[in-house]
């Protein structure tokens, strides 16, 4: 059983973080970053995030296993059809990767290969069902597997999305399809998080809320304009603008969200984008 | 209908290089409605070719260029003009171009790009509603196709990029799943939200597609 699963099941407040594979084959920086993150429970390895081509997360996640850092392998439906997804899942299990984050994937038009043909042979709900089927020893066509993989599959949710009811029905469907934990898109509006958790709590699946470290007001505006599903409220942008040291203000904002999460959620997923050394400050009580 | 548009003059110039005598073909169906390959466009194309110093040996507007037999018959009626030409320039969709190329041994130059199977909103404005996937789900989705109108073709609800009911890939357009959700609600139906939709059987559409009506 993965450490992530153990800690979530024991009711501990869990911290996860993330790293991106390199664009290239030099993993020195990525592994150095992973070592800085060794204090968190598990580290997400992103899958061509933002539709920008990088090394396969399967390779980097396997290297993390070798380093003794527990990975959460992100797997999107954008770049692989049902055969490739199943192949990668079997490969992941063979390499000692248990934690998965199953995603649809950002649209290719925003990335560095806008001419790529997006696959979406499966969607995230269907891929979660495929994971469950592999764990039951069968592939999608019902054929038996030699050696059965064991996974701990999670999914993503955007708690601030509107209409709420529509977003929530998909969240519910993901749980029915086997999602055993959720990591959320970055959330900045505590009231909206409260509303979401009030509806989500009865379903009993742990939610790690996404906390993104804002470095300055410019970054906040960039996120609002370019990152789907992320909304930084005007009040926070003004706080960053008015601050003498914007990064310190950003750390304070992140710390406030973590405090909220300690009350509302089962953990946090930190996105510190190059400032991993500030994680202890963000987690400080 | 098949929505098409003319290739750029620049691209056409490249394809026409070294061809001084051309026979022109248009289509009276979709390409006419798209103002890409009807009588007007064939006439304008002829004027442009002449201005380049090329000779147009003749032209024909085929009723439906996608009709292989009819296209062949119409071409035969102009066989002397076709014979005189070094190549045929066809202003029809990819299907129409291939009816022509299968009816002559001469070089066939396509003048259009085919875009999608489209509906007409109003003149000059076309929208894709159906992607001919072979496994129609419209009866459960309040008559709105997620395979086509969701930018990712998702079958089990919106992606995480939906914002205020708008699409992640294009904020100008509505999220297909929000439209489906709203219309089902209006109809008092649960529709597709009642179940998790299984992966599509892409094996149902053979490539290349073929269909024969059973007697």
HADDOCK unambig.tbl for C-alpha pairs under 7 A between the chains (distance, minus, plus):
assign (segid A and resid 104 and name CA) (segid B and resid 159 and name CA) 6.86 0.50 0.50
assign (segid A and resid 107 and name CA) (segid B and resid 169 and name CA) 6.27 0.50 0.50
assign (segid A and resid 120 and name CA) (segid B and resid 152 and name CA) 6.35 0.50 0.50
assign (segid A and resid 120 and name CA) (segid B and resid 153 and name CA) 6.89 0.50 0.50
assign (segid A and resid 122 and name CA) (segid B and resid 199 and name CA) 5.93 0.50 0.50
assign (segid A and resid 123 and name CA) (segid B and resid 154 and name CA) 5.70 0.50 0.50
assign (segid A and resid 123 and name CA) (segid B and resid 155 and name CA) 6.85 0.50 0.50
assign (segid A and resid 125 and name CA) (segid B and resid 156 and name CA) 6.68 0.50 0.50
assign (segid A and resid 126 and name CA) (segid B and resid 198 and name CA) 6.57 0.50 0.50
assign (segid A and resid 126 and name CA) (segid B and resid 199 and name CA) 6.51 0.50 0.50
assign (segid A and resid 157 and name CA) (segid B and resid 160 and name CA) 6.41 0.50 0.50
assign (segid A and resid 158 and name CA) (segid B and resid 160 and name CA) 5.66 0.50 0.50
assign (segid A and resid 161 and name CA) (segid B and resid 162 and name CA) 6.80 0.50 0.50
assign (segid A and resid 161 and name CA) (segid B and resid 163 and name CA) 5.91 0.50 0.50
assign (segid A and resid 161 and name CA) (segid B and resid 164 and name CA) 6.89 0.50 0.50
assign (segid A and resid 162 and name CA) (segid B and resid 163 and name CA) 6.09 0.50 0.50
assign (segid A and resid 162 and name CA) (segid B and resid 164 and name CA) 4.82 0.50 0.50
assign (segid A and resid 162 and name CA) (segid B and resid 165 and name CA) 6.30 0.50 0.50
assign (segid A and resid 163 and name CA) (segid B and resid 164 and name CA) 6.36 0.50 0.50
assign (segid A and resid 163 and name CA) (segid B and resid 165 and name CA) 6.41 0.50 0.50
assign (segid A and resid 170 and name CA) (segid B and resid 157 and name CA) 5.86 0.50 0.50
assign (segid A and resid 228 and name CA) (segid B and resid 161 and name CA) 4.56 0.50 0.50
assign (segid A and resid 228 and name CA) (segid B and resid 168 and name CA) 5.94 0.50 0.50
assign (segid A and resid 229 and name CA) (segid B and resid 160 and name CA) 6.26 0.50 0.50
assign (segid A and resid 229 and name CA) (segid B and resid 161 and name CA) 4.92 0.50 0.50
assign (segid A and resid 229 and name CA) (segid B and resid 162 and name CA) 6.53 0.50 0.50
assign (segid A and resid 229 and name CA) (segid B and resid 163 and name CA) 6.08 0.50 0.50
